[in-house]
Amino acid sequence: MKTRILAMGLALLAAPLGAHEGHDHQPAPTPPPARTAVNTAAAVQERAERLPDGALFVPKPLQRQLDIRTQLVDNRPQPQTVTLAGHLIAASNANGVVQASQPGLLLPPAGGLPGIGQQVRQGQILGWLLPQPNAADSASIDAGLADAIGRQRQAEQDLQRLTNLRPHVSQQQLDLLKIDIDTQQQKIAAYRQARARQPLKAPLDGVISGSKALAGQVVDLRDTLFEIVDPRSLWVEVVSFDPALPRQMQAAHANTADGRRIELQWLGSSGVLRDQARPLIFRLQGQQHDLAIGTRVEVQIQVSGKQAGALLPTSAVSRDLNGNRMVWLHQQPERFVPLRVSPQPGHDGRLLVSGLPQGARVVISGASLLAQIR
């Protein structure tokens, strides 16, 4: 009996326990691994953010990815620079025109009429102008030519007849006839030249910059047919409203739209105001043959005055959402603070920034990337 009771107890212990109504005794699912404090801190450290006071929190790993570089602020008196807008003009002795000296018909030379951009030499024949006088002038030329020919023939006949009568004819009479013959020959040559074609020659070495010439074109007096410039001699013209600027000028250079820097030589200023401004003339230094007349340039003139500030590269200045220019100060290892500035062009191509704390670190590389962080 005892043996049977013991066997039934063991069977009950071995069987699974039944679940009560409303309960599920299935095995509980494995919970996901809890996010540790170390993982959370690493995620925060890899993300940059803008703080409520406008500063930026940028972790060190992200600074290396953005290639953030800084420079110590060194405030000292720097040469003051004035920036003016200018444009290229041809030098006074490197610009010329070819005009019609009289009404006529334009004829091409052996190689054809030159076009824009073609190199020409001084004295080169660019075309021929065949005179086309009006009816009255044409009649006057024909009458004068016929009269001169008749007078020459008569003088030649008289000279031959009197020569045969020597020594009964004085030498003075013979000399007067010879002078008359020479005079009539010159008149004949002048009348014929009035109907001959006239060469149109280049006044200087250079390049054809403008052309209004067409073969067979009828031109009038003083019509401009060709414009020639020498690209080796270019000047820069700017206008200044400061009458003292020419006296304070020390050096100048021009910046082109493609980023080139060209040194300038001061030539002088005009004594006549143009719209209450004084034109200033500079000569370009070096070979700048690819620049065209009329090209707009930015002229930076170094004057004798001094201005306190720090010289920074142009990459150090960025703009905020409102378009204001600013720099980023590196206050702490992972903290950057924006500071609005009003930079001025420096004498060496850099920017002169005033009002920065002495010895502070300012971002000079990656500033534009920091400005995009929200």
Secondary structure, DSSP 8 states (H G I E B T S, - for coil): -HHHHHHHHHHHHHS-----TT---S----------HHHHHHHHHT--EE-TTS-EE--HHHHHHTT-EEEE---EEEEEEEEEEEEEEE-TTSEEEEE-SSSEEEE--TT----TT-EE-TT-EEEEEEE---HHHHHHHHHHHHHHHHHHHHHHHHHHHHHTTTTSS-HHHHHHHHHHHHHHHHHHHHHHHHHS-EEEE-SSSEEEEEE---TT-EE-TT-EEEEEE-TTSEEEEEEES-TTHHHHEEEEEEE-TTS-EEEEEEEEE-SS-BTTBEEEEEEE-S--TT--TT-EEEEEEEEEEEEEEEEE-GGG-EE-TTS-EEEEEEEETTEEEEEE---EE-TTSSEEE-S--TT-EEEEESHHHHTT--
